[in-house]
Amino acid sequence: MSMSITEQQLLPDVTAAQQGDINAFSRLVTRCQRSISSIALAIVKDLDASEDITQQVFIHCWQQLPSLQNPASFLPWLRQVTRYRAFNYLRDNKVNRKVGGEQAEAILAGFASDTELSDDLAQTQQNQIMADFISQLPADSREIVLLFYREEQNSQQVAELLGLSESNVRKKLQRVRELLKEQLLAKYGKLILSTAPGLGLTTAICSALTLASPPVAAASASAFAANSSGLAKFGWLFGGAMLGALGGVLGVILGMRQPLKRAESIQERQQLLKYRNISIGWVLLSGILLALAYQFTAGAVAPVLSFSLLLAGLAYLQYGVWRSIKPRLQARAQQDEKAKKTYQRNRLWCWIGMLGGGVAGYSGLIIGLMCSGRWFWG
């Protein structure tokens, strides 16, 4: 199937964005946001929700661009992601916003008049009108009608953005004109155009993209892996995560120096060495699991589970270390009041440190997932 003019125009920016060019992707946002928000609005029938979904879609696609094998299929892919997220929104937010036809027409009459309305009131009324209007449209025509008026009644542009033939678009528009009064449809068209996303949404999306992880690293990894073999693939894939894991290994080694130095028996030293070595292996394994979670999954579940596994293992091993040195510390505490207070204080701070480290770790992980677009509150 040959590419449309619109797809040909988008292709250079899609290719550049796959290499991490955020300016190219910003141009894609500007060109496609009206079609994406119209698809979302046709499904959820809520202006605010449709813009939230639009923002989520572009952030997700920015991060997943390397997985797009054919740059020419960017528009169909974008539409598919939008519909998936919009239907998920409906599933998670079962709210009935429909307004009776007479009430909607009365509000519409006020909107179309010269009367000034406050911004908050106008936005609420727009939501009510749009929900009622979309409900009146045939399901297979909703995306077409919304985008038709947002693209200033350019049926060819609508057809190319939605992947349809222009004759199909015209046919469905004519069916809507026959279904609704021409005068009323014109008023709705004015409202639809006024609610089209503009520079504000573009700016919000592009600002969010600067916080989201860019696709260039993943794209480079994929390209390198395709031309590599054996251990080289794994070295490139795990490079970033393993740097973090090696930092964790260094922390384990340094943290165990004092307990090992103060060990008073061969048995205690052997136990501490065992826990240190297991901790090193556990941190390295967790680094690999986290790398796999970020490389091969798109959501938040796999990274959270991998990080939880890391913390659970470290907590268990920390408990083992504490149990190994506890007899020696207790013996000193029984002989010296000062040593007893030191023992109690160290035990308290040990548990506070473990709890605080876990909370801080999870907080950092969740913030990172939200900024990268992997975690959404819905």
KAWOSUL-V124125 format. One record per backbone hydrogen bond with DSSP energy under -0.5 kcal/mol. NH is the residue of the N-H (numbers start at 1). CO is the residue of the C=O. If there is no record, write none. Layout:
{{NH	CO} {NH	CO}}
//
This chain:
{{8	4} {9	5} {10	6} {11	7} {12	8} {13	10} {14	10} {15	11} {16	12} {17	13} {18	14} {19	15} {19	16} {20	17} {21	16} {22	20} {25	21} {26	22} {27	23} {28	24} {29	25} {30	26} {31	27} {32	28} {33	29} {36	32} {37	33} {38	34} {39	35} {40	36} {41	37} {42	38} {43	39} {43	40} {44	40} {45	41} {50	46} {51	47} {52	48} {53	49} {54	50} {55	51} {56	52} {57	53} {58	54} {59	55} {60	56} {61	57} {62	58} {63	59} {64	60} {65	61} {65	62} {67	64} {68	65} {69	67} {71	69} {73	70} {74	71} {77	73} {78	74} {79	75} {80	76} {81	77} {82	78} {83	79} {84	80} {85	81} {86	82} {87	83} {88	84} {89	85} {90	86} {91	87} {92	88} {93	89} {95	93} {97	95} {104	100} {105	101} {106	102} {107	103} {108	104} {109	105} {110	106} {111	107} {112	108} {113	109} {122	118} {123	119} {124	120} {125	121} {126	122} {127	123} {128	124} {129	125} {130	126} {131	127} {132	128} {133	129} {134	130} {135	131} {136	132} {136	133} {137	133} {137	134} {141	138} {142	138} {142	139} {145	141} {146	142} {147	143} {148	144} {149	145} {150	146} {151	147} {152	149} {153	148} {154	148} {155	153} {158	154} {159	155} {160	156} {161	157} {162	158} {163	159} {164	159} {169	165} {170	166} {171	167} {172	168} {173	169} {174	170} {175	171} {176	172} {177	173} {178	174} {179	175} {180	176} {185	181} {186	182} {187	183} {188	184} {189	185} {190	186} {191	187} {192	188} {193	189} {194	190} {195	191} {196	193} {202	198} {203	199} {204	200} {205	201} {206	202} {207	203} {208	204} {209	205} {210	206} {211	207} {211	208} {212	208} {219	215} {220	216} {221	217} {222	218} {223	219} {224	220} {225	221} {226	222} {227	223} {227	224} {228	225} {232	229} {233	230} {234	230} {235	231} {236	232} {237	233} {238	234} {239	235} {242	238} {243	239} {244	240} {245	241} {246	242} {247	243} {248	244} {249	245} {250	246} {251	247} {252	248} {253	249} {254	250} {255	251} {256	252} {257	254} {258	254} {260	256} {261	257} {262	258} {263	259} {263	260} {269	265} {270	266} {271	267} {272	268} {273	269} {274	270} {275	271} {276	272} {277	273} {278	274} {279	275} {280	276} {281	277} {282	278} {283	279} {284	280} {285	281} {286	282} {287	283} {288	284} {289	285} {290	286} {291	287} {292	288} {293	289} {294	290} {295	291} {296	292} {297	293} {304	300} {305	301} {306	302} {307	303} {308	304} {309	305} {310	306} {311	307} {312	308} {313	309} {314	310} {315	311} {316	312} {317	313} {318	314} {319	315} {320	316} {321	317} {322	318} {323	319} {324	320} {325	321} {326	322} {327	323} {329	325} {330	326} {331	327} {332	328} {333	329} {334	330} {335	331} {336	332} {340	336} {341	337} {342	338} {343	339} {344	340} {345	341} {346	342} {347	343} {348	344} {349	345} {350	346} {351	347} {352	348} {353	349} {354	350} {355	351} {356	352} {357	353} {358	354} {359	355} {360	356} {361	357} {362	358} {363	359} {364	360} {365	361} {366	362} {367	363} {368	364} {369	365} {370	366} {371	367} {372	368} {373	370} {374	369} {375	369} {376	374}}
//
